[in-house]
Amino acid sequence: MMNIENYEMAKKEAFSRDKETAAALALGSNKRTGLVFPVFVRLFKLRVFMFVILLAFIVSFSTFFYFKFFSDNTYKNETFSIVESVQELATLATAEAVVTTIVKEEDNKLFNQEISMNLPGTKRTLLLIVPATVIAGVDLTSVTDENIKINEDRKEITLTIPRATLIQEPSIQMDKVQTYSEEGLFRSEVHWDEGYDLAAKATIEIKNEAIQMGLLTKAEESAEKVLSSFFSHLGYTAKIQFK
């Protein structure tokens, strides 16, 4: 049997070993705890860094989207307003002229029947002096936002508009049509309905004369002047192009 003295010594030795083990465990625990803390700090810093990157991306994207969306909308709204204003100027982009043409017609008739031979007394010469009002213009109502380019830095607007055309049929001044005729012995005087028919035929000649006298050019110059003045009041220099 183990005597009491030896038992006490063994107990003390075991207790001492337990303390050493506990101390060792505590020390190990402290060491492990010391290792975990820096790792946690690094993970925290990494998460903060990633959050900052994500936040910066969101802010950048939002800013880009905001300016892209609203600047585009502002540009579109501004362009739309300009298009409307240009279209309203259509009635001013015109040129008007009174063109007078002379229509001459000769024929041979016998007893109201046209003949191919120039028999004495069957010939009639008819002169018609036909005045008409002709209007040329630029169709600004066809202008769209695709025809307008705005340079805000230079305060310059480039506008592409169609060429001038005769915007309506010549308006013949029937009350001012003058008729002169020379009839043969077998011919009757001119009837007014004949004069009206000839006046209608004069329309083509009137159009040609209006173009030859430069009416289309005057209409384009008028359009350019009106538009340049309009944009000048808005603070822009206008560059007008014709297509």
Secondary structure, DSSP 8 states (H G I E B T S, - for coil): ---HHHHHHHHHHHHHHHHHHHHHHHHHHHHHHHHHHHHHHHHHHHHHHHHHHHHHHHHHHHHHHHHHHHHHHHHHHHHHHHHHHHHHTGGGSEEEEEEEEEEEEEEEEETTEE-SS--TT-EEEEEEEEEEEEEEE--GGG--GGGEEEETTTTEEEEEE---EE-S--EE-GGG-EEEEEE-TT-----HHHHHHHHHHHHHHHHHHHHHTTHHHHHHHHHHHHHHHHHHHTT-EEEEEE-
